[in-house]
Amino acid sequence: MASEVSWILMRSRGLTLVELLVVITIIGIISTIIIGGLSQARETSKKKRVQADFKSIQDQVGVSESDVKLLKDITGSSCTDCGFSNATPMNNQPGALAANAQAWLKIGFSNPPMDPWGTPYTLDENEYEFGTTDCRPDLVVTAGPDGILSTSDDTNYSLPHVICPP
């Protein structure tokens, strides 16, 4: 009996290398699962914020005819995102950023609204852009996570006002 007790006491003094490696592996697997889930939740949250931002921008731009005319006058029947290169992150294009900021200032924003990834939203005024029969809604556009316009992760929102037909 005494020899069994001494074996148990010797055995309980520490973990073997194999046991320690098993514990570390299990902790690693669990943390990978948790971090992956948090990352996905963070991206989902950012996409929901974009939808809320679009609604907020719509509310600020307004839906009256005078606001629509103002938007058309600001963008010149064109777009603020047209000044951005489609091959470079928006934040690396100071000239286009300044022009975009000016457009937002003209319609009453103190600063251009920023998307959750740190790039500004842009305006795309579309009515009559390609002729008198072309009647498409204006858009607010975000470049998405990569910060580059005209890539697959862009999102746009149609503003509900339309000034055509004349």
Number of C-alpha atoms within 10 A of each C-alpha: 5 7 8 9 10 10 10 11 10 10 11 8 8 9 10 9 9 9 11 11 12 11 11 11 12 11 11 12 10 10 12 12 10 11 11 11 11 12 11 11 12 12 14 11 12 17 18 12 14 22 14 12 18 22 14 13 17 18 11 13 19 16 14 12 12 11 15 19 12 15 21 19 15 20 20 14 17 19 21 26 26 14 14 23 15 15 10 13 15 22 14 13 13 11 11 18 20 12 16 24 20 17 21 23 14 14 16 11 15 11 13 19 19 14 21 18 16 14 21 23 26 26 25 24 25 20 21 17 15 12 8 11 12 13 17 17 18 25 21 21 23 28 26 24 16 15 22 22 23 17 13 10 13 15 18 19 19 15 22 11 17 18 17 13 10 6
